[in-house]
Amino acid sequence: MSYLVKNSIDFMYYVWLFFLTAIFGWLWEGILYLVKDESYVNRGFLTGPWLPIYGMGAVLLELLFHKWRNRPGMIFFSSMLLCTVLEYAAGWYLESAWGVKWWDYSGMPFHLHGRICLLSSVLFGIGGMLLVWAVSPLFFALYRRLSMKFRVGLGLLAIGLFVADAAYSAISPHVGAGITYR
């Protein structure tokens, strides 16, 4: 029986996992662009320090693939597929809704409409495998050490800030460097 079922994870665990990985994604992409372009770029459509596609992807990976924790190859290929579909759908939606392209892989080999490419898919597979196989169990152990009051309080605060940011950004999405208009 998996540790998720055995230890009866509460909703707040997934809230924390969402924010942990959404903030990690924001930092990851900020560092990549800092190294690549030698300047900081806020890569998200939100103003705050989070990229929800990373958070949503991580929660989906954990919910769907935790049962394969001892099968890293299966997690790798499944993560690669799921995250690639998620990235394509998110790219299509953002372009359709705002007429803005937040990322473009057109210069990369094996891309599809510039929304996805083979390299990013492989990196999603590696990241998903590491998340489900190593990071999530460690994070869960740390999460369980926190008091329920703290878990819920900080989780609700994060949700409130995120909702406020999403409402603001729906009216005026953040469009920074490296983002192109169609």
C-alpha positions, 0 to 999 in steps of 0.5 A, a space after each residue: 500500500 502506498 504511503 499516500 493511502 497509508 498515511 491519509 494525505 490531506 488536501 493541504 499536502 497537495 496545496 503545499 506541493 503545488 506551491 513548492 513546485 510552482 515556486 521552484 519552476 519560477 526560480 528554475 526558469 528565472 535562473 535559466 534565463 539569467 544564465 542564457 540571456 544574462 538578465 533576469 526574466 519573470 517567465 510567468 503570466 502571473 505577477 507573483 513568484 510562481 508558475 502554476 504549470 509546474 505546480 499543476 504538473 507536480 500534483 498530477 504526477 504525484 496523484 497519478 504515478 505515486 503507485 509506481 514509485 518503485 518503477 522509475 522507468 515507468 514514471 519517466 515515460 509517463 511523466 514525459 508524456 503527461 507533462 508534454 501534453 500539459 505544456 502543449 495545452 497550456 501554450 495553446 490556451 495562453 496563446 488563444 486567450 491573450 494572443 501572446 506566446 510565453 515560450 517558443 521552441 521553434 529553434 529547437 529540434 523536434 518541436 511541435 508548433 514551438 509549444 513543445 520539443 523533445 529536449 523539454 519532454 525528456 527534461 520533464 520525464 527526468 523531473 517527474 521521475 525525480 519528483 515522484 521517486 525521491 522529492 515527494 517522499 522526502 517532502 511528505 516526511 517534512 510536511 508531516 512534521 509541521 503542526 496541522 495549524 501551521 500547514 492549514 494557515 500557511 496553505 490558506 494564505 498561499 491560496 489567498 495570495 495566489 487567487 488575488 494574483 490570478 484575478 489581477 493577472 486575468 485583467 492585466 497578465 504579466 508580459 516580460 522579456 522573452 515573450 512574443 506577441 502573435 
